[in-house]
């Protein structure tokens, strides 16, 4: 089973209001016989775009989640017993999973081009469904059901001691237009999400950036992503339209996806809502369009335009907002290079021979520069003009990121990858004016456990002068720091097919810029069916 990625931020509502009455919401942040393709097409399109599609909020509620965990642990025990007689059960696939959000990360265009059918027997609890899953895949339909359960506890500092369970469900349907309908270059994607459990950061920690990338301000269920895509120019370009969260592709480093902290998905400064609106990111998406070009293996470029989410609805909105409920727009662009394709770093290991267990190994190599801005102009946090009205300015930001496979054990998948990211904002319309993060992910620390991943990373978010003034006014006392820093250590262990357990420890320095240093510890359980 490939490790699930959670390149996202979470919403953290500190229930603060600025003097002008503007809500200050922070984003800390898958058939006995071959199925008839035309029938599948009609069914898939109905599922994807039917007017009456609706997921009841309690379908994946806490009671169901508890029952699900009990059943799954019984299955895990059976899988582990089988694994004792079949070492292949502990294998893992290297197929990137799409899905975002609290959701899994999205595959790049290059990854999708090289994609082969997943090995469900080794990567999921439910297997190939007697061959039905492969037949559906051959017809152009792929279904995934993913479940994530986190338990985190604040053991010191922060607001108070305590913790709780948080759950997240992803139901993902991917459609290949060419195999399904003869639609050359076409594809579609539908993702339903459901959240359950407590809000550990909001109730116990009080961090500006959050602590867990599946935490949401309110539990919600429904459609999170739904888009159509058309590829052209021999698959060197694509246009995507629909419900589109930008953190599925923009400002993403794969090697940081192993961590639970939200800022290793969408960085803190870009996910921090402004005084008027914020971006389409987990756990609420909006409508948009994205153009991507990959003219050469060595570089790519992307541009997206989405509706902005109003700040006063960020903490209460469902998994998506309608076009009418959006406010203004956000434009974001990114240009990236693959240094290894340019020969900058050379190969990380000698070429492997056919039949080698690692002959399909691909090094991580990426250097990207991006920028974004919102329209219309936003009120500043505290600055006013001579008449006492809030001054307005452009809400914008820019970022640079890089990640690279630094070392690979020859003839294996064991490798060390590092990442670094830095981003800035205008610093006047939202609290955080810059953030920086860096870390390493070491896959296969121990020989014989090549699918396990150890990671250690740090992130720091700095609050600008206006943000500090606003926070000071809310607190009624001086702040103890100008920035919040988090260090996370994590180990992602593949226990059996479709089962990952991940213990984690976070040390949060100056949470909320005013609270005692916090120590958060817990574990994540990921299940793929």
N, C-alpha and C positions, 0 to 999 in steps of 0.2 A: 504493500500500500504506500502510495506516495504521500509524503507529509502534506497536510492541508495548510494552505496559506491564508492568512487573515490580514490582507493589506488594507486596513481601515482605521478610522478613528471612532470614538464614541462620544455621544452627547453627555455633557455634565451640566446640569442646571443648578446654579448656586442661588437661585431665587432672589437675585439682586436686581434692583432697578436703578438706573442712573438718574441724575437730577431732572433730565428732560423727559423722564417717563419711559425711556427706551429699555426694553428687556435686554439684559446683558447675559446672553446664553453663550457658554463656552463649549466648544467641541474639543474635549480633552484629547475626546473622541472615543432516470432511469427506468410463449404461444406455441402452442404445440406445433402448428404448421407455419410455413413462411407467411408472414403477414402481407396482405395485398397492399402495395405501396399507395395507390390512389386512396384507399380507405384510411390508411394511416395518415395520409396528407390531410384529408378532410378533418379527421379527429384531432390531429396536431394543431391545425389552424384554428379549430373551434376552441381548443384548450388555450391557445396562445392569445387569441383576440376576441373571444366571445364576450358579449356585453354583460352577460349574467354571471361571469366567473366570479366566484367569491369564496374566500376561505374563512370559515368561522373562527372567531378569535379564540375560542376555547378548544378548537380541534387539537392543537398541540399544547394544551395547557399543562399546568404543573402536575395534575393527577395522572394525565396520560404519560408525561415524561417519566414520572416515578415508576409507573408500570412498565414502560419501555425499558428503563434501565434494568429492572429486575429480570425481564425476559432476556435482555441482551447479555447479562452476566451469566445466565445459564448457557447461552450459546457460546460465550467466550470460553467457559469451562470446557465445553465439548470440543471447541476448536483447539484449545491447548492440549487436551488429551489426544486428539488426532495428530497434533503437531509432534507429539513425542514419538510417533511412529512414522512421521512424514516430514522431514526437514524442510521440504519445499514450501510448507505452509508458512514458514517465517520469512519467505522471500518477499520482495517488494518490487513494484513496477516503478519506472521512472517517468511515467506519463504525467504531464502536468494536468491538473484538474481545473476546469473553469468553475467559476462560482465565486462570489465575492462577498464582500460585505462584512459582517461578522463572518460572512461568506468566504469561500476559498478564492484564491487569486485567479486571475484570468491568464490563459496562455497567450503568448505573443504570436504574431503572425508566423514567425519562423518556426515556432514550436508546433503550431497547428499544421503547417505544411508537411512536417516530418512525422506527424502523428500516425500511430497504428492502433488497432483495436486493443483496448485494455485487457489485461489478464484478470478477469473477474474472479476466477477460482483462487487466485493468490492475493487479491487486493480487497475483497469484500467478504462480508459474513454470509451473504445469501448466494454467492457464486454466480454461475452462468444461467441459472434457472432452467437447467436441462437443455441448454442450447438456445433457448428463446432469446436470451439477451444478445447473443451473437447474430441471430437472424434479424432482430430489430436493428442492430448496428449496421448490418449489411444493407438494410432497407433505408438507412439514413436517420435512424432514431436512436438516441442514447439517453437513458434515464439514470439519475443518481439520487440516492437518499443518504444524507450525511447528518450525523447528530454529534453535537459537542456539549459536554457538561463540564463546567468549571466549579471548583470550590476554592475560594480565596478567603483568607482571614487576616485582618490587621492585628498584629500582635503587640505593637507599641506605637506611640505617637499618633499623629493624625487627629481625627475628631474624637474617636473613642475605640476601644478594643471590640472586636466582633467580626463576624464574617457570614458568608452564606453561599448558597448554590445559585448558579446562573446557567440556563440552558439555551441552546440554539439549534434549530432544525433548518436544513436546506433541502428543498425538493427541486431538482434541476432537470430540465428537458432541453436537449440540444437537437436541432434538426439540420440535416445536410440537404440543402435544396436540390442539388444535382441528382443524388441517389433517390431522393423521395419523390420529386416532381419533374425532374429533367430541367430544373432551373439552374443553369450553369452559373457558377460563381455565387449562388445564393445560399444563405444560411439564416437560421433563427435561433433565438435563445429565450428561455423562460425560466425564471427562478422565483420560487416562493420561499419566504422565510417566516420563522415563528420564534419569538423570544419568551422566556419564562424565568421565574426566580427573582432574586433580590437585586439591589443596586449597591454593591459593596463600596464603591468609591463615594457615591453620594451620601451614604449613611454612616460610613466608618472612617474613610481616609481624608476626603476633602482636597484631593489633588487637582490642580488646574488641568493636567493632561490626562487624568484617568488612570486606571490600573488594569483594565481588562477590555480587549477589543470586541467582546460580544455584549458588553453591558450597554443597555439602552435606557433612556429616561423613563419610558413606559413600555410594558410588554405589548408587542404588536404582532399580528399575523397577516399575511397577504402577499401580493405580488411586489417584488422588489426590483427585478430586472425583466424587461420584455423588449427585445429589439429584433429588427430585420437587418441583414447585412448583404451588400452586393460587392463582390470582388471584381476587379477588372485589371486591365494591363497585365495579363498573364499572372494574376494573383500578386502583383507588385503594389496594388493599391486596393483600398476597401472603404466603403461608406456605410456607416451604421446609424440607424434611426430608431428612436423609441425611448423607453425608460432607461436612462444611462447614468450610473454613478461614475464619477471621474476617477475615483480611487481604484477602479478595476484595471486601469491601464496607466494613468498618469502618476508621476511622483512615486514610483514603485521600485523597490529593490527586492529581488527574490530571496536573497540571503537573509534579509531581516524578517521574512515571513514566519520564521520559526518562533518568534517571540510573542508573548501575550499582550505586552503593553501597546496601547493604541498608537502611540507616536512612531512605532516602527512600521506602521502601515501608512496612512496619511499623516504627514508630519504635523506637529502641534500648531505651528503658525498658519498653515494653510487650512486646517480644519477648524480654527478658532473663528466663530461667527463674528461678523461685523455688527455695527449698530442697526443696520437695516436688513441684511440678508446674509446667507452663507451658501456653501457649495452643496452639490448633489453627491453625498457620500453616505455610507452606512451610518445609521439604520434607516434613513429616508432618502429616496431617490426622486429625481424629477426628469422631465422630458428634455431630450437633446439630440444632437447629431455629432458624429465624430468621423473625421477623414484621416486615414493613415496611409502613408506611402513607405514602401521598403524597396527602393530602386536598386539596392545593392546589399549584399550580406553585411557590408561594413557599416551601414548607417540607416537610419529611419527618421521619419518626421510625423508628428500627429498634431491635429488641431480639433478642438471640440467647442461647441456652443451649447449651453444648457440653461434652463430656467433656474433662477436662484430660489432658495428656500427662505421664506420670511423668518426673521429672528424670533418674532413673537409666537411662531407656531413650531419652532424647532423641537421643543421639549414635549409637544403633545400630538404632533402629526403622526399618521400611520406610516407604513412602509414606503408610500409614495404620495406625491401630491399631484393634483390636476394642473393643467396648464393655467387655468384661471386663478388658482390659488398661489401660483408662483409670483415672484416680484422681481422685475428686472431680469438681467441675464448675467451669465458668467462666461468668459472666453478664456480658454487655456490652451497653450501650445507647448510642445516639447520636441526637441531635436536630440538624437542620440547617436553615439558611435559605439562600435564593437571593436575595441582596440586589438583584440586577439586576431580579428580578421585582417587588420592592417599590419600584422606582424610586430606590433609594439612589444608584446610580452612573449611572443613565441609560443610554442606548445608547452602545456603544463606537464606533459608526460610523453614518453615515446609512443609512436603509433602502435596500436595493438593488432594482433593477428586475428583472422577470421576464426570465430569460435571462442575467443577470449571472453570471459564473463563481462568485461568492461569495454568491449569494442564499440559500444554505442555511447560512450561517455562524451558529454559536451561540457566544455568549460564555461563557467559564468564570466561574462566580460561585457561591461556596459559603462559608458560615460555619457551623461545627459545634462542638458540645460533646459530649463522651462520657465515660463512666466504666465501670470494670470491677472485678470482684472474684472471688476464688476461694473455694471451700469444700472441705474444712474449713479450719481454721486451719493455718498453716505454722509450723515451727520457725524462729526467727530465725537469722541467719547465725552469730553468735558469742555472743550474750547468753545467760547461763544463770542459773538461780535459785539459791537457797541450797543446794539439794541437788545442784547441778552438772548438772541436766538443762536442756536447751535451752528457753528461753522460747518461747511460741507467740503469734502475732498474726495478724491478717487480712491477706492478700496482696491489695492493691487498687491502683488507679490511676485517673487522670483526665487528660483532654486537651482542648485547644482547637486548632482549625485554621481557616485561611482561605486562599482562593485567588481570584484575580480577573483577568480580562483587563484589562490596564492601557491598552493602546493597540492600535488596528487600522488598518492602511493601508486607506483607503477603497477599496471595490470589489475586495478581494482577500482571501485567507485569511491573509495575513501579519499576525501579531499578537504582542504581548508579554504574557505572563501571569506573575504572581508568586504565591508561596505562602509561608506561615509556619505553623509548628506548635510546640506546646509541650506537654509531658506530664510528669506526676509519678507517683511510686509511694510506697508506705509506707516504702521505704528501709531496711527491716529484714530482709525475707525474700529480697531479691535485691540484687545489687551496685549497679545504676544507680538513683539516686533521682530524677533528672530528665534530660530531654533537650530540646534546642531545635534547630530547623532552619529554614532559609529559603533561597529562591533564585528565579531567574527562568528561564523557558523562552521563547525567541524563535524562533517558527516563521517561516521565510521571510526570513532575514536578507538574502539576496541576491535581487533581482528575477529572476524566471525559475526560481527554485528554491524554490517555495512549500511544498514538503513537507519540506524540511530543517529541523532543529531544533538550535539552539545553546542550551546550558544552562550555568549556573554556580550552584553552591549550596554551602552550608556546613551542617554539623551538629556538635553538641557533646553529649557524654554525660558527666554528672557522677556520680561514685561516692560513695555515702554513707559515713558514719563506720564502720559495721560492715563494709561491703564493703571499705573501705580497710584495715581491721584484718586481715581475712581474706587479702587479697592480699599485705599486708606479711608475714604469717606464712608464706605460701607461698613468697615470694621469699627470705625470710631477710634482707632489707635494706629500707631506707626507699624509699618511692615517690618519683618525681620530680615528680608532679603529682596533682591530684585529679580531673582530667577529661581526656578524649580529644576532639580536634577534627579534623574532616576537611573539606577543601575539594576539590570536584570540578569540572572543566571538561570539557565533552563536546560533540561535534558529530555529530549523527545525519544521515547523508547517504543519500538515496534514489538508488541507482545505476541501477537498472532495475526492471522490474515484479517484485515479490516479493523484492527484494534490498536490504538496508540494511547499510551499513557505518558503524561508530561508533567513531572514536578517542576515547580518554579519558585524562585525567591526574588523579591524586589526590595530594594532599599530606596526610599523616596526622601530626598533632602529638601527641607523647607516646603512641604506641601501647602499649596495655596498662598505661599510667600509669608505665612504667619503662624503655621502650626508646627508642633514638634516633629522631628524626623520620624518617619513611619517605616516599619518593616512588615511587608506583606508576604505571606507564604501560602502555598496551596498546590493544586494539581488540576490538570485538564485530561479528560477522557474523550477521545475521538473515535467514532464508529462509522464505518462505511458499509452500506448494505448492498 
